[in-house]
């Protein structure tokens, strides 16, 4: 089993009926029922820090993340079903969290 992180971008239609508290509650209930949900959160303000030179600006289009366990990238993609960001026309970035 692999760990994946789903990064929600802030490009969804906020007026969409899918982008509601009820939709998020339903989606999280589905994730919890899967037994493969490892947590998540919205993402607030922050900063980039660099030891050498000028740090780059923060990645401003990220609005939240969700961690899941799946057999493969395709398996992680299945967790996008019902995701309010996707359902509202937005973007979710899926990244594997390699074990090292």
Buried (B, 14 or more C-beta within 10 A) or exposed (E): EBBBBBBBBBEBEEEBEBBEEEBBEEBBEBBEEEEBBEEBEEBEEEEEEEEEEEEEEEEEEBBBBBBBBBEEEEBBBEBBEBBBBBBBEBEBEBEEEEEE
